[in-house]
Amino acid sequence: MTVSGYLARIGCALPAKPVAETLRSLHRAHLLTVPFENLDIHMGRPILLDEAAFYRKVVNEHRGGFCYELNGLFAWLLRELGFQVTLLSAEVARKSCGYSAGSDHLTLRVDLEEPWLADVGFGECFLEPIPLTAGGNGEYWLQEETGYWLLYRRESPQFRFRLEPHRLTEFADRCRYHQTSPQSSFTRERITTLATTDGRITLSGNRLIRTRGEVRTEELLEPEGCRQTLKREFGIALERY
């Protein structure tokens, strides 16, 4: 595991010092280059909570991952660059009502002169970290309520979290659940998604979805078309899909 290899993967130079502008640049670069994807689950490859395994997959194999992998590895990079990082356990908002179990999502607190919420592993989320304080003036904002911090996108809750620190190993049960349970969305359908400068590109099952601003297009692909799209659009080379 080398910082230089990781930075080359996301197209960043070695930053001078751990400041807010550096955090914003790394966060944005990560989301524009490393996809959120669950393909290993559908190929029967176990995902273990190990930073070296995350590095091999994301950097050496030019893959993506889901929250435990992406935020777990990004936390390692930030610490190596001198940032103070805390792993936080988050509960994801359900479409019906309420929230999922604890540790369903791993998100990050980064402490500089003020605390920041960073997250490169939630799929579609904020491109740059946001101040960990109540309020906001953009698409994403935070609210503190009954011991939780709630992240909203416009008027829709995304996830909630407390500020107690956690170790990576504490997410093992939920990581295993999402790889094995038929109730998990990750076992039901393959997903690969990547932010772009003007929107997002997503391969959901065999549907290729592009958004550019408010324009959304969708295309159905054959298996070979899916495999070629993974290589062309996401840089992921697989023998089968």
N, C-alpha and C positions, 0 to 999 in steps of 0.2 A: 504494500500500500504506500503510494507516494503522493504527496500533494501535487507535484508537477503533473503526474499522470491524470489525476482527477481534474485539475484545471484545464489541461489540454482537451479532455473529454467534453467540457462545457464551453470551451473557447474563451477562457479568461487568462489574463496574465497574472503573475504573482502579485497580490496586492501589497501596498506599502505598509498598511496598518489596519487594525480592526476598528473601523469606524462605520457609521450608519451608511454612508455612500458605498462602501465596500460591500456591506451586507445586501444592499439593494441590488447592486450589480451582479453579485453571485447568485442571488435568488432568482432574478429575472433570467439570467443566462441558463441556469439549471432547468427552469420550466420550458424554455424554448428549445432545449436540446435533448433532454432525457424524458422519454414518455412514461406516463403512468400505464402499466399493463399487468395483466394477470395470466399470461400465457403459460407459465410454468405449471400452474394449477391444472390446466387442461392437458398438459403433456405428462402429468404424473411425476413431476420433479418436485421434491419437497423443498420448501423454503424454510431455512433455519435462521434464527436470529444471531447472526455472526457478522461483524463488520467486514472481516476479510472476504467472506462469501459475497456480501453486498458489493464490495469493490470489484471482485473478479467478474461478477455479472454485469454491473453497470459500466465499468471502465474497460476492462479487458475484452468482454464479449459484446460491448456496445448494445446493451439491453436497457430496459427500464425496470420497473417493479411497482409494488404497491406501498402503502404508507410506511410500514415497518422498515422496509428496505430503503426507500428513498429518503425519508426523514432521518432514519437511523444513520445512514451514510453521510448525509449532509451535515448532521450534528458533529460527526467525526471530523469532517473537513473544517468546519468553523472552529472547533476546539484547536485543531492543529495550527490554525491561523491566528490564534490568540483570543477568540471570542469566548465569552462565558455563556454556555448553553445548558438548558434544562429540558429534559424529556417530559412531556405532559400527556396524561391520559385523557382522551376525549370521547364523548358519546355522540353519535351521529343522529341528526334529526330524521325521524321516520316520515314518510309521505302521509300516512294516516294521522298519527298524533304521537306525541311523546318522543323518547330518545332510546337509542340502542343501549346495550350493556357497556359498562366501563371498559376502557382499553380497546374499544372497537376501532379507534383511530389514534395514531401517535402524531402529536403536533409539537412545536418547539417554541420555547421562550428564549430569547436572546437578550442579555442585559448589557447595555451600553450606558450612556448617561441617563437614558430612560429605557424601560423594557419594551421589547418588540415581539410580535407574534410572527413567526416564520413558518411556512408550510409548503414544501415542494412535493407532497405526497397525497393530496386529496383529490386528484383528478382536476376538475375545473375549479379553480380557486384564484385568489388574488395573485397577480404577477409579481408584485413587490411586497415585502413585509409591511405590516401595519403597526402603528404604535399600540401597545397593550394598555389602552386607556379607554374609558367610556366615551362613546360617540364616534364620529367619523363624518367625513364630508364627501365620500365617494360611493362607489357601488357596494363596498363592504364596510361594515361597522360593527362595533362591539358594545355589549350592554352587560353590566354586572347585576346579577339577580340571585338571591337566596344561596349565596356561597359559590355560585358558578359564574364564569364568563361565557356569554353567548355570542357566537359569531353569526351575523346576518348578512345575506346577500340581498340587497334591496329590502324587501319586507319578509323574506323567507329565511327561517333559521337554518343554518348549515350544520353546526355542531356546538357542543358546550363542553367546558373543561374547568377543572380546578387547578390551582397553582402548585399543588404538592409535587415535588420532584419524583421521578420514577427511573428505575434502571431498565435497560433494554430487555433483560430476561423476564421482567414482570408482564410483558406483552405476549409471552409464549402461548398461553392458553387461547387467546383470541386469534393469534396468528394461525394456530393449528385449526381452530374452528372455521376460519374463512377458507382454509384449504380442503376441508373434509365435509362440512355440514351442507346438506341439501337446502337448508334455510338461508345460507349465505348467498348473496348476489354474485359473489366471485366464482362460485361453483356452477352457477346456472348459465353464464354466458361469458365468452371471451370479450375482452375490452382492451383496446390500445388507443390512447388519446394523447395529444400533444398540443400545447399552446403555440400559436403563430403570432406574428407581429400584429395581424389584423383580425384574429379570430381563433379558430381551433379546427383541427382535423382529427376525426375519430373513426376507428374501425370497430364497430360493435357487431359481433357475430360476423355476418357477411354483408353488413351495411356500411358503406363508406359515407360519412357525413362531414361536410365542410361548412363552416360558418365564416363569413367575412362581414364584419359589422352586423347588420340586421338581416343579411341575406343567408339563407340556409339551403343547401342542396343535399340530396341523398341519392345514392346509387347502389344497386344490388350487384354483388360480385360472385363469381364462381370461386371455388377453393383456390385454384391456381392464381386467379386475379387477386385474392386476398394475400397470398404469399408474396406476389410481386409488389403489391402495395405496401406491405410491411417493410420490404427492402427499400423501395423507392422513397417512401414518405417518412418512415420512422428509422431507417437504418438498421432494421432487425432482419437478420438472415436466418430463416428456418427451413428445414428440409420438407416439412409438411405443416399444414394448417388445419 
